[in-house]
């Protein structure tokens, strides 16, 4: 049983899909973006991420940069701009780099008309010579059609993530995402027919009106469908930053200790059912590649979360998408209108970014190792006095040990992993309006 120390979880902390985090990004010029691309070498392993910021229906809980897909002209203009950006970035790379993986996220990529997606896919694979790349996509089960089954089979899109969140009807109604269990079952059956070999369910705890029994019921139904991966996230209620969340009654949200116990219950149920715990909020069947990566010490963390992708460079395409280069991060223009203008003119769309100093890279490696494996070596330099002072409360409660060469998390420290990792963040500034609770 996990020990609950509320004082150690009282500060909001980043999810650390990068270090420095996006909170440190500042306005940059196009040259900053261009320099990152120019440094890509001929045999550099590349991953591509394409962001589709549209959904057929907007869920109230969602914190993503997404809008309604009902305006087909606007959606068509976005796809044209994305196609132009693909051509611009490919031209700047001049054939350098080898694309190993492609991921489509959002929003909901299947909010796009099937023919428009197929055209994008064709142009992308030709522009980046990505015919052999492993492809993944996020899909909304509510708008998954037979046409999309054919696309998944043809692409081939062998990794799929479904937004499920909860199977409890009253909780679905409270978050504005009603999707009957039978619809999920049919979607899963369709995806298996199409050849999907790694299926992920996104589930959530800490939702309005959600009880322990609701969460347990959702997990039981999910495990019957046996996806290879399950991500169990804690809902982050930030209505001051995310206006759509104001439709959710905050008085019906579980309290901090209730959330803690939900996370614990989820961990216990999934592990008992044969899933391996991956990092602090992912689970995978032992035969899945992400579980094998965790077992072999190859688990990574990037803007898409925990991954077995070891590519040196991640190139983000589309509004809000983030590119990761060894020495910098670059985020594309967030405003879709401005993004369309830049991309349509054949310009790079990077608007925010940050350089990664040697110290940033060293701290980032420690943070990533803590979150991925619960252990991190200190490459050449032990923690400074300030870091040790921040770690001391965790050390005193037996949650971690800190030496001159490494830090190691104890059994039962998993719910505190993000808070412990945050102790190494030199840019750290607790901000409840910017970040989510640690669990």
C-alpha positions as CSV (number, residue, x, y, z in Angstrom):
1,X,0.0,0.0,0.0
2,X,1.3,3.4,-1.0
3,X,1.9,5.8,1.9
4,X,0.2,9.1,1.5
5,X,2.2,12.2,2.3
6,X,0.1,15.2,1.3
7,X,2.8,17.7,2.0
8,X,5.0,16.1,-0.6
9,X,2.3,16.3,-3.3
10,X,1.0,19.8,-2.5
11,X,3.0,21.6,-5.2
12,X,1.9,21.4,-8.9
13,X,4.7,20.0,-11.0
14,X,5.3,19.5,-14.8
15,X,4.8,16.1,-16.5
16,X,8.4,16.5,-17.8
17,X,7.9,15.5,-21.4
18,X,10.8,17.8,-22.0
19,X,13.4,19.7,-20.0
20,X,13.4,22.6,-20.0
21,X,9.6,22.4,-20.1
22,X,7.4,24.4,-22.4
23,X,6.9,26.9,-19.5
24,X,10.4,28.1,-20.3
25,X,9.9,28.6,-24.1
26,X,10.2,32.1,-25.3
27,X,9.6,33.8,-28.7
28,X,12.2,32.9,-31.4
29,X,12.9,33.9,-34.9
30,X,12.6,31.6,-37.9
31,X,16.4,31.3,-38.0
32,X,16.3,29.5,-34.6
33,X,14.1,26.9,-36.2
34,X,16.2,26.7,-39.3
35,X,19.4,26.1,-37.3
36,X,17.9,23.1,-35.7
37,X,17.0,21.6,-39.0
38,X,20.3,22.5,-40.6
39,X,22.2,20.5,-37.9
40,X,20.4,17.2,-38.8
41,X,23.0,14.9,-40.3
42,X,22.6,12.4,-43.2
43,X,22.1,9.3,-41.1
44,X,20.3,10.9,-38.1
45,X,17.3,8.9,-36.9
46,X,14.2,11.0,-37.2
47,X,10.6,10.8,-35.9
48,X,7.8,12.9,-37.2
49,X,4.8,14.1,-35.3
50,X,1.8,15.7,-37.2
51,X,-0.7,17.7,-35.1
52,X,-4.4,17.8,-36.3
53,X,-6.0,20.3,-33.9
54,X,-9.6,19.4,-34.7
55,X,-12.3,17.1,-33.2
56,X,-15.8,16.3,-34.3
57,X,-16.9,17.1,-30.7
58,X,-15.1,19.0,-28.0
59,X,-14.9,17.3,-24.6
60,X,-15.1,19.6,-21.6
61,X,-12.1,18.1,-19.8
62,X,-9.7,18.3,-22.7
63,X,-6.6,20.5,-22.3
64,X,-5.4,20.1,-25.9
65,X,-5.2,22.8,-28.5
66,X,-8.1,21.7,-30.5
67,X,-11.3,23.2,-32.1
68,X,-14.5,21.9,-33.7
69,X,-14.1,20.3,-37.1
70,X,-17.6,21.4,-38.3
71,X,-16.2,24.2,-40.4
72,X,-15.0,22.1,-43.3
73,X,-13.5,25.0,-45.2
74,X,-11.4,26.0,-42.3
75,X,-10.3,22.3,-41.8
76,X,-9.5,22.1,-45.5
77,X,-7.4,25.2,-45.3
78,X,-5.5,23.8,-42.4
79,X,-4.7,20.6,-44.2
80,X,-3.4,22.6,-47.2
81,X,-1.1,24.5,-44.8
82,X,0.1,21.3,-43.2
83,X,0.8,19.9,-46.6
84,X,2.8,23.0,-47.5
85,X,4.8,22.8,-44.2
86,X,5.6,19.1,-45.0
87,X,7.1,20.3,-48.3
88,X,9.0,23.2,-46.7
89,X,10.6,21.2,-43.9
90,X,11.5,18.3,-46.3
91,X,13.1,20.7,-48.7
92,X,15.2,22.2,-45.9
93,X,16.4,18.8,-44.8
94,X,17.5,18.1,-48.4
95,X,17.2,14.3,-47.9
96,X,19.2,14.3,-44.6
97,X,18.0,12.1,-41.8
98,X,16.1,8.8,-41.9
99,X,12.5,8.8,-40.8
100,X,11.9,5.8,-38.5
101,X,8.5,6.7,-37.0
102,X,5.5,8.9,-37.8
103,X,2.8,9.7,-35.4
104,X,-0.5,11.6,-36.0
105,X,-2.1,13.2,-33.0
106,X,-4.5,16.0,-32.0
107,X,-7.3,16.7,-31.5
108,X,-8.5,13.7,-33.4
109,X,-6.9,12.9,-36.8
110,X,-10.0,11.0,-37.8
111,X,-11.9,14.3,-37.7
112,X,-10.3,14.9,-41.1
113,X,-12.1,13.5,-44.2
114,X,-10.6,10.2,-45.1
115,X,-9.5,11.3,-48.6
116,X,-7.7,14.4,-47.2
117,X,-5.8,12.2,-44.7
118,X,-4.8,9.8,-47.5
119,X,-3.5,12.7,-49.6
120,X,-1.5,14.0,-46.6
121,X,-0.1,10.5,-45.9
122,X,1.0,10.1,-49.5
123,X,2.8,13.4,-49.7
124,X,4.4,12.9,-46.3
125,X,5.8,9.5,-47.2
126,X,7.2,10.7,-50.5
127,X,8.6,14.0,-49.2
128,X,10.5,12.4,-46.3
129,X,11.1,9.0,-47.9
130,X,9.2,7.4,-45.1
131,X,7.6,4.4,-46.8
132,X,9.1,2.0,-44.3
133,X,8.4,4.1,-41.2
134,X,6.4,2.7,-38.3
135,X,3.2,4.7,-38.0
136,X,0.9,5.5,-35.1
137,X,-2.3,7.5,-34.7
138,X,-4.7,8.8,-32.1
139,X,-8.4,8.0,-32.9
140,X,-11.7,9.1,-31.5
141,X,-14.0,6.0,-31.3
142,X,-17.0,8.2,-31.8
143,X,-16.1,9.1,-35.4
144,X,-14.3,5.9,-36.4
145,X,-15.9,4.6,-39.6
146,X,-15.4,1.7,-42.1
147,X,-13.5,4.2,-44.3
148,X,-11.1,4.7,-41.5
149,X,-10.7,1.0,-41.0
150,X,-9.5,0.7,-44.6
151,X,-7.1,3.6,-44.0
152,X,-5.6,2.0,-40.9
153,X,-5.1,-1.3,-42.8
154,X,-3.6,0.4,-45.8
155,X,-1.3,2.9,-44.2
156,X,-0.3,0.7,-42.3
157,X,-1.0,2.3,-38.9
158,X,0.0,-0.5,-36.6
159,X,-0.1,1.6,-33.4
160,X,-3.4,3.2,-32.3
161,X,-4.4,5.1,-29.2
162,X,-8.1,5.5,-28.3
163,X,-9.5,8.2,-26.1
164,X,-11.7,6.1,-23.7
165,X,-11.3,8.0,-20.4
166,X,-14.2,6.2,-18.6
167,X,-16.9,3.6,-19.2
168,X,-19.2,5.0,-16.4
169,X,-22.1,6.7,-18.2
170,X,-22.7,9.4,-15.5
171,X,-19.1,10.3,-15.6
172,X,-19.1,10.5,-19.4
173,X,-22.0,12.9,-19.2
174,X,-20.2,15.0,-16.6
175,X,-17.1,15.5,-18.9
176,X,-19.0,15.9,-22.2
177,X,-17.8,12.6,-23.7
178,X,-20.6,10.1,-24.2
179,X,-19.5,6.9,-25.9
180,X,-21.3,3.6,-25.2
181,X,-19.2,0.6,-24.3
182,X,-20.5,-1.2,-27.4
183,X,-19.0,1.5,-29.6
184,X,-15.6,0.9,-28.1
185,X,-15.9,-2.8,-28.5
186,X,-16.8,-2.4,-32.2
187,X,-13.9,0.0,-32.7
188,X,-11.4,-2.5,-31.1
189,X,-12.7,-5.3,-33.2
190,X,-12.3,-3.2,-36.3
191,X,-8.8,-2.2,-35.4
192,X,-7.8,-5.7,-34.8
193,X,-9.1,-6.7,-38.2
194,X,-7.1,-3.9,-39.8
195,X,-3.9,-5.4,-38.3
196,X,-3.3,-3.1,-35.3
197,X,-0.7,-4.9,-33.1
198,X,-0.3,-2.2,-30.3
199,X,-3.5,-0.7,-29.0
200,X,-3.6,1.9,-26.2
201,X,-6.5,3.1,-24.1
202,X,-6.3,6.5,-22.5
203,X,-8.1,6.3,-19.1
204,X,-8.6,8.9,-16.4
205,X,-9.1,9.1,-12.7
206,X,-10.1,12.1,-10.6
207,X,-13.0,12.9,-12.8
208,X,-16.2,14.7,-11.6
209,X,-18.6,12.3,-9.7
210,X,-16.2,9.4,-10.3
211,X,-16.1,6.8,-7.4
212,X,-13.6,4.0,-6.7
213,X,-16.3,1.6,-8.0
214,X,-16.5,3.6,-11.3
215,X,-12.8,3.5,-11.8
216,X,-12.7,-0.2,-11.0
217,X,-15.5,-0.9,-13.4
218,X,-13.8,1.0,-16.2
219,X,-10.5,-0.9,-15.6
220,X,-12.3,-4.2,-15.6
221,X,-14.0,-3.5,-18.9
222,X,-10.7,-2.2,-20.4
223,X,-8.9,-5.3,-19.3
224,X,-11.5,-7.5,-20.9
225,X,-10.7,-5.8,-24.3
226,X,-7.0,-6.4,-23.6
227,X,-5.3,-3.4,-25.2
228,X,-1.5,-3.8,-25.2
229,X,-1.1,-0.5,-23.4
230,X,-3.1,1.5,-20.9
231,X,-2.3,5.1,-19.9
232,X,-4.0,6.1,-16.6
233,X,-3.9,9.8,-16.2
234,X,-5.1,12.0,-13.4
235,X,-7.5,14.7,-14.6
236,X,-6.0,18.2,-14.3
237,X,-8.7,20.8,-13.6
238,X,-7.4,24.2,-14.7
239,X,-10.6,26.2,-15.6
240,X,-8.7,29.5,-15.4
241,X,-6.5,28.4,-18.3
242,X,-8.8,26.1,-20.1
243,X,-12.2,27.8,-20.5
244,X,-14.1,24.6,-21.7
245,X,-13.4,23.1,-18.3
246,X,-15.7,25.7,-16.7
247,X,-18.5,23.4,-17.7
248,X,-17.3,20.9,-15.2
249,X,-18.5,21.3,-11.7
250,X,-15.4,21.5,-9.6
251,X,-17.3,20.7,-6.4
252,X,-17.9,17.2,-7.7
253,X,-14.2,16.4,-8.1
254,X,-12.5,13.8,-5.8
255,X,-10.2,15.3,-3.2
256,X,-6.4,14.9,-3.1
257,X,-6.3,11.7,-1.0
258,X,-9.2,10.2,-3.0
259,X,-7.2,10.8,-6.2
260,X,-4.1,9.2,-4.6
261,X,-6.1,6.1,-3.7
262,X,-7.6,5.9,-7.2
263,X,-4.1,5.9,-8.7
264,X,-3.1,3.2,-6.2
265,X,-6.1,1.1,-7.0
266,X,-5.5,1.4,-10.7
267,X,-1.9,0.4,-10.3
268,X,-2.8,-2.7,-8.2
269,X,-5.5,-3.9,-10.6
270,X,-3.5,-3.5,-13.8
271,X,-0.4,-5.1,-12.4
272,X,-2.5,-8.0,-11.0
273,X,-4.0,-8.5,-14.5
274,X,-0.5,-9.0,-16.0
275,X,0.3,-5.4,-17.1
276,X,3.8,-4.1,-16.4
277,X,4.0,-0.6,-14.8
278,X,5.8,1.7,-17.2
279,X,6.9,5.0,-15.6
280,X,4.4,6.6,-13.3
281,X,1.1,6.4,-15.4
282,X,1.5,3.9,-18.2
283,X,1.0,0.1,-18.2
284,X,1.8,-2.5,-20.9
285,X,1.6,-6.2,-21.5
286,X,5.0,-7.8,-21.2
287,X,5.2,-8.6,-25.0
288,X,4.6,-5.0,-26.0
289,X,7.6,-3.1,-27.2
290,X,7.3,-0.4,-24.6
291,X,7.4,-3.0,-21.8
292,X,10.5,-4.7,-23.4
293,X,12.1,-1.2,-23.6
294,X,11.4,-0.6,-19.9
295,X,12.8,-4.0,-18.9
296,X,16.0,-3.4,-21.0
297,X,16.6,0.1,-19.7
298,X,15.7,1.7,-23.1
299,X,12.5,3.5,-22.1
300,X,12.5,7.2,-23.1
301,X,10.2,10.1,-22.4
302,X,9.4,12.8,-25.0
303,X,6.5,15.1,-26.0
304,X,4.4,12.0,-26.7
305,X,5.0,10.6,-23.2
306,X,6.7,7.3,-22.4
307,X,8.1,5.7,-25.5
308,X,10.6,3.2,-26.9
309,X,11.5,5.6,-29.6
310,X,15.2,6.4,-29.5
311,X,15.3,8.8,-32.4
312,X,17.8,11.6,-32.0
313,X,15.5,14.2,-33.5
314,X,11.7,14.7,-33.3
315,X,10.2,17.0,-35.9
316,X,6.8,18.5,-35.1
317,X,4.5,19.5,-38.0
318,X,1.3,21.4,-37.5
319,X,0.0,24.2,-35.2
320,X,1.4,23.9,-31.6
321,X,3.6,20.9,-32.5
322,X,7.0,20.8,-30.8
323,X,10.3,19.8,-32.4
324,X,13.1,18.3,-30.3
325,X,16.7,18.8,-31.4
326,X,19.8,17.9,-29.2
327,X,20.5,21.5,-28.4
328,X,17.0,23.1,-28.6
329,X,13.2,22.8,-28.6
330,X,11.0,24.6,-31.1
331,X,7.2,25.0,-30.8
332,X,5.2,25.9,-33.9
333,X,2.8,28.8,-33.9
334,X,-0.2,28.0,-31.7
335,X,-2.8,30.3,-33.3
336,X,-4.2,28.3,-36.2
337,X,-4.8,31.3,-38.4
338,X,-1.3,32.6,-38.0
339,X,0.1,29.1,-38.5
340,X,-1.8,28.8,-41.8
341,X,-0.4,32.1,-43.0
342,X,3.2,31.2,-42.3
343,X,3.0,27.6,-43.6
344,X,1.0,28.7,-46.6
345,X,3.7,31.2,-47.5
346,X,6.3,28.4,-47.4
347,X,7.9,29.7,-44.1
348,X,8.9,27.8,-41.0
349,X,6.3,28.1,-38.3
350,X,8.4,27.9,-35.2
351,X,7.3,30.7,-32.8
352,X,8.6,29.6,-29.4
353,X,11.6,27.8,-28.2
354,X,14.5,27.4,-25.9
355,X,18.2,26.4,-26.1
356,X,19.4,23.5,-24.0
357,X,22.6,24.3,-22.1
358,X,25.0,21.6,-21.0
359,X,23.4,21.9,-17.5
360,X,19.9,21.6,-19.0
361,X,20.9,18.4,-20.8
362,X,22.5,16.9,-17.7
363,X,19.5,17.7,-15.5
364,X,17.2,16.6,-18.2
365,X,18.9,13.2,-18.4
366,X,18.5,12.7,-14.6
367,X,14.8,13.7,-14.7
368,X,14.1,11.4,-17.6
369,X,15.9,8.5,-15.9
370,X,14.0,9.0,-12.7
371,X,10.7,8.9,-14.5
372,X,11.5,6.1,-16.8
373,X,13.4,3.7,-14.5
374,X,13.3,5.0,-10.9
375,X,17.1,5.3,-10.9
376,X,19.5,7.9,-12.3
377,X,23.3,8.3,-12.3
378,X,24.9,11.7,-11.9
379,X,27.2,12.0,-14.9
380,X,30.3,13.7,-13.5
381,X,28.6,16.1,-11.1
382,X,26.6,15.2,-7.9
383,X,23.6,17.3,-6.9
384,X,24.2,20.8,-5.6
385,X,23.2,21.9,-2.1
386,X,19.9,23.4,-3.2
387,X,18.9,20.2,-5.0
388,X,19.8,18.0,-2.0
389,X,17.8,20.3,0.3
390,X,14.7,19.9,-1.9
391,X,15.2,16.1,-1.9
392,X,15.6,15.8,1.8
393,X,11.9,15.4,2.7
394,X,11.7,12.5,0.3
395,X,14.9,11.0,1.7
396,X,13.6,11.3,5.3
397,X,10.4,9.4,4.5
398,X,12.4,6.6,2.8
399,X,11.1,7.3,-0.7
400,X,14.6,7.7,-2.2
401,X,18.3,7.4,-1.5
402,X,20.7,10.0,-2.8
403,X,24.5,9.4,-3.0
404,X,27.3,11.2,-4.8
405,X,26.9,9.0,-7.9
406,X,23.2,8.3,-8.3
407,X,19.6,8.6,-6.9
408,X,17.4,5.6,-6.5
409,X,13.7,5.6,-5.8
410,X,12.4,3.1,-3.2
411,X,9.5,0.7,-3.6
412,X,6.3,2.7,-3.1
413,X,7.8,5.9,-4.3
414,X,6.1,5.8,-7.7
415,X,3.4,8.4,-6.9
416,X,6.1,10.8,-5.9
417,X,8.3,10.3,-9.0
418,X,7.3,13.6,-10.6
419,X,7.8,15.5,-7.4
420,X,11.2,13.9,-6.8
421,X,12.2,14.6,-10.4
422,X,11.2,18.3,-10.0
423,X,13.9,18.7,-7.3
424,X,16.4,18.6,-10.2
425,X,14.6,21.4,-12.1
426,X,16.8,24.5,-12.1
427,X,13.9,26.5,-13.7
428,X,11.4,25.3,-11.0
429,X,8.7,27.7,-10.0
430,X,5.6,26.1,-8.4
431,X,2.6,27.4,-10.2
432,X,-0.8,25.7,-9.7
433,X,-2.2,27.6,-12.6
434,X,0.4,26.3,-15.1
435,X,1.0,22.7,-14.0
436,X,-1.1,19.8,-12.8
437,X,-1.0,18.0,-9.4
438,X,1.8,15.4,-9.0
439,X,-0.8,12.6,-9.0
